[in-house]
Amino acid sequence: MKTVYEENAFRVLGVAANATWKTVRDVQNKLKLRAKVGGLNAMADPLFFLNTIERNDSTIRDAFNRLDRPETRLLERLFWFTESNPADAKAIRQLGAGEFLESIEIWQSARFISARANLARLLHAVAVMRDPNADDISLWKNAFESWRITLENDAFWQQFENIEKKSGVESVADASEFEDLKGKSWEIILEPSMSLLQKALDRSQYDITARHLDLIRRSGFPNRAIVRIETKVFETFENRVEENVKSILQTLSEALESKQLSSEKKSDCDQAYRRYKSAVLPEVKRLAQLAKIDSETVKRARETAASCLRSISINYHNDAEDLQSSEQLLREALALSKDSIISERIKEDLETVSKNAHQKQDAEKLEKEHDQTINGPWVSQVAVAGNTIRVPSLCTCCLGQPSTEEKISYEWQTGNVKHAVSFSFPVCSDCLRHRRALNLKQMILASASIAGVFACCYNTLNILPTINGTALSGLLLGVLFILFISLNRIFPLSSLGREHGGREQSVRIVTKINDGFIFHFWNPRYATLFAHSNTTVSQKRRIWKHSRSGIFPIVSKASCNVLSIAIIVSSLFCYVLWNMRHALLYIDNGTERHLSLKFHNWKDISAPPGVTTIEIPVGNFKVAFGINVSQISITTGGSWVFNPHRRNHYRRYEVIYGSPNREPKSWYIGNPELIEANDDYIFNSPPKSISTKLSSEIRTVFERVTAHSGQSELGVSILPPSGTEFREFSNDNRKETPNVEIDAAKTELSRLESQLRTLLNNLDSYKTQIKIYATKIEQIEEDIENDEDTDNTIDREEYETLLNRHNYYVERYNAELVRYNNKYAEYKRLRDETNSKVVDYNGRR
């Protein structure tokens, strides 16, 4: 958006607004010559800090032409600086030097009318080009206030007219042209604001629009100028509202013409209403916020929006047959169109629609009560005296034409005598077929549900082997119920409507009374006819009855039993499958501290000293503990023992209860890392006695023992890593030089040498401790190996203590060796660098 400041003709030519015509012509000729040699860019420009302008033959010619015509010359002069006195000249020079604030101070302190006018031009130019979003409210207020004071001052206009008359132009502007400019000056000053405001509107930047509009209203300019700006802004909103309303109603009319079903037409009406709320209503609300609520523009926009709602409401009523939505839209339209011409028509429509809606609601209420009687937990009870009844010749279920009869029997006992009675009730063949279809469907759905749950659980255990039993049981129940109901909805029972009384047998004898029987009927209409035929009354009784609703027509007593059996069978299947796919893992931690085990592709376990029991899926696992990594394979369910570091030794022995026919056996297992242990007692002492069904029964026990004779596998090496060498370090090859860097390196090398000696001493100390404990452990193991007495035992606590202390010093030794090697590598690198520096230094000398 170009403003009157950016391409002002006086600015392009580089002259003041009060320059004579001779000066203007001379400058034009000079600029033409300078354009040929490319010297236009060096011209002074008071507003260079706001933007740069392009000067060439075309722009110079256009600027001169604008100054040659009186009507455009006056407009260009209104928006450019004049040099009417020394203060103006000084301020313009300060602007050319980039001293913006100094120019403002000069013009604010000067008492000339030209200074006030120049200040208004400068502040307005800065506001328009630097602050288009009106963020600096004070800047805009000062600009408008300076222009107001200037334009209301007759001395300014007198000076403005004198400049024109003394300029020496050939065609001087006449009095009518001055009066025309003076009358339009207020709107001309506000044109940049209007352009910025319109740009914000086009970009939906309503906060910027509101700020500009508020600044214009508080500018103190004549009301006619402000009203013209407001009218242009509000017309934008009003046009948007009218265009959106026209588009919505046209789209709705075309959509309704191509649809036949009421549900499809309702969907089109819903879409139109959503478009109204997203496109029309927000524009009306924004217009009401910007304009006064009682302005004519706001009233017209609200009437247009109300008319749109009324048209959509009529479509709801006539096409979609949705009286409730139609009434709602009319009420919204009435709230928008208060005290307007269209409000009376909306009131009449609202009365008609409300009356129709209430009638429809009453009819739906009666129908709902009838459906609740049939579908709900209610039964019609009829008491009939005597052993003879009169039966209406209608189907007991659907009140249709009967095709056969069914016998309803009842038995009771008086003392030792049993009695029985039966009555025949008419029934149609469709209802009998439905009952058979119901039983078949129950079996099919139950079988399909069980099969589906089997497949779901099997795949679940394959995909999520770590899922626990509780979660799996909950998943089983939810999946089975959802599957059961979903299959029922996919294969619904057909051929039965609302008139049917039940999904199973529609009548039964409940009990025997003194002089008759009590009957229960599912269909209340048939119960009324039956009671009337037998000169009695029908009463409602609340009981448990299978549902007839569209969602659960299958849920009856029989189907609940089938569902219960399916859940029990599926639960057993999941229990067996879980045990087949999981094993019990005993983690035997032989150390005195917690051991962190990381099972890759599964989870982490923190095992305290001793035995920890976990459930683990069957499969192969890579286990990391400390610096060690082991590959274990759980091939079957059952029980397994994991021996980290292989520090513990095991044996298995038999315990025979009853009358044994042989001696119990005992096996030394050794110290395997992983072993399957499907024994009766694992890490537990067997009971002294058990109840046996046979003459003798054998139980096996799995327990931890001391190391077998000659089998000493402590699991940790005390030797340093291969390739590691211990050596003494010296710096004999280094030359003493006075260089500062070399002296600093020598100091650092001495410090590293001291640390290396300390680490070597620690390594020697740990090595000594390792040898001491290794000797004691070997002595104990040799005693066990050389002693042939199987009953010989050792102090287990002492042995484990020795093992733990031995392994502790091994770990400390290896850790210290790593630190030593790292420190030596650092020392070697620094030594090599120092030697290189010494060689370079000696070469330069």
C-alpha positions, 0 to 999 in steps of 0.5 A: 500500500503506497501512501502520500508520504512514500511517493510524494512529488516534492519528495521525489524531486527533492524540494520543499513544498513551498519551493517556487515553480522556477526552482521545481523546473530547474531541479527537474532539468538537473535530475534529468542530467543526473539520471543519465550519469546515475547520480540520483541515489545520492539525493537528500531525503528527510524520510530516508529512515522510513523507506527508500524511493526509486528515482528514474526518468519515469518517476521524475516525469510523473512527479513533475506532471503531478505538480503541474496540475493544480488539483494534484499539486495542492494534495502533494503540498498538503503532505510535504514539509515546508521551509518557511523559517529557519526552524523548519530548515534546521529541523529538515536538516536534522531529519536528513541526518537521521536525527528524528527526535531532534526534529520533533523537539525543534518543531514542538518548541517553535511557535510557527504554524508551519512548524505545527504542520510539519510536525503533524506530517512527520508524526503521521508519516511515521505512524502510517509506515512504521506502525500499521497495526496501531500498536503505539497508540500514543504516536497515532494520537499525537499525529491526529492531534497535530493534524486537528490543530493544524487543519482547524487553524485559519492561519495555516490555510492562509499560509497554504494559499499564499504559498500557492500564489507566490510559487510562480506557477502558470496555472494557480489554483482558484478559490473553489479548489482551495475550498474543496481541498479544505472540506475534504482534508479531514477525509484525506488525512484519514485515508491511510488509516482507512487503507490499513483498517481495510487491509486488517479486515481482509486478513481477519485481524479484528483486533487491529481493526478495532484499534484503528477504529477507536483511534479514528473515533477519538481523533477529534475530527469532524463527525461527518469524516468519522461516520464515512469511515465507519460506514465503509467498515461496517458495509464490509461486515454487512456485505459478508453477512448477506453473501454468506446467507445467500450462499447457505440458503442456495446450497440448502435449497439445491441439496433438499431438491435431490434428497427423498428421505427425511433423515437425509434432509435433516442432515442437510439442514444441520449442515446449513445451521453449522455454516450459519454458526461458523460464517454468519453469526460471528460476523454479526457479533463482530459488527455489534462489537465494533459498531453501536448496538443500536446502529442501523447497520447492526440492526440490518445485519441482525435482521439478515441473520434472523431471516436466514435462521427462519428459512432454515427453520422452515426447512427443518419443519417442512422437509426434515420433519424435525419440529424440535430443531425448527422451534429452537432456530425460531427462538434464536431468530426472535432473539436476534430480530427484536423490535424489527419488522421480521420479528412479528412473522417469526413470532407467528411461525414460532406459535405454529411450530410450538403447537405442532411440536407439543402435539408430536411430543404428546403422541410420542409420549403415549407411544413410549409408555406403550413400548415401555410396557412391552419392552420393560420389566413388566408383565400383565397379570390376570387371575381367572376363577375355575378350571375353564377359560375363554381364550380370544382367537388371536395370537398371544404374541402378535395379535395376528391370525393364529395358525395353530395352538400351544399347550400351557401346562401347570403342575401342583401337589396336594399332600401326596397327590400330584395334579396337572392342568393344561390350556390351549392358546392360539399362536401364529406360525411366524411366532413359532418360527421365531422361537426356533430361530432364537434358540438356534441363534443363541447356540450360534452366537455362543459358539462364535463368541467362544471361538472368537475369544479363544483366538483373541486370547491366543493372539494376545498372549503371543503379542503381549506375553507379559500381560498378567492373569488379572488383566487377561481375565478382564479382557476376556470378559469384556471381549466376550460380552462385546463379541456376543452383543456385536454378533447379535446386532449383525444378525438381528431377529427379523419378522417381529415388530412392536406389536409382539409381546415377547421373544419367547413363550408369551403366556404362562401359568404362575400359580394356583389359587383357591378357585382358579389360576393366575396367568402372566401375559407378555403382550398387554393388549392380549392380556386386556382382551383375555381379562375382558373375555373372562370378566376380570381385570388385568394388572401390571406386575414388575418382574424379570423379563428378557428385553425386547430392545433393539440392542439386546434382543438376545439377552434372555435367561437361556442366553445368559446361561449360554453366556455364563458357560462360554465364560467358564470354558474360555477362562479355563482355556486362558488358564491352561494357555497361560501356564503353557506359555509362562514359566516360574523362574527362581533367581538365585542371587549368591551375592550380599547385595541387590543384583540388577538384571536386564532382560532384553525385550522384556523388563528389568528385575532387581533381585535381592540377596537370596532367591527371588521368584518371577513369572517369565514368558517362554522364549529366549532372553539376553540377560545383562547383569553388571558387565556380564551378558548371558543368553538363557532359553526358557523352552517350556513352562514349569520351573527354572533356576537362574544362577547369575555368575554361577556362584551357587552349586546345587543338588537334587535328592529324593524323599520317599514316604510310606514303605520304600522299596529302595534307597532314595537317590541324590545327584550333584548338579554343579553350578549351571547358569540355567537349569530346569527344576520341575521338582516338588520342593525347590529351595524348600525343605520337604515335610516330615510326613504326607498323606499317601494313596499308595504304599510309597510315594517319592518326592524330589527336592532341589536345594543349594549346596557347597561346591563339589569336590574338584569343581571350583568355578568362582566366575570372575578372573583376577587377572588384568585384561590381555595386553595390559602391562605395568611399567615405570614411567620417566620423562628423560627424553624431555628437554628443559626449555624456558617455554611457558607452555612446556613448563605447564605441560611438565607440571601436569606430567608430574601430577599424572605420574603421582596419580599413576603411582597411587593407582599402582599401589592400590592394584598391588594391595587388591592383588594381595587380598585376592591371593589371600582369599583365593588360597583360603577358598582353594583349601576348603575345596581341597578338604571337600575333595580329599574327604570321602565321607559324604556326610562331611559338611563345611561352614557354609556361611564362612565359605560364602563370606570368603567367596563374596570378599574374594569377588569384591576385591576382584571387582575393585581390582578390575575397576582400578585397572580400568582407571589406571589404563585411562590415566596412563593413556592420558599421560602418554598423550600429554608426554608425546605432545610435550616432546613435539613442542620441545623439538619444535622449540629447539629447532627454532632456537 
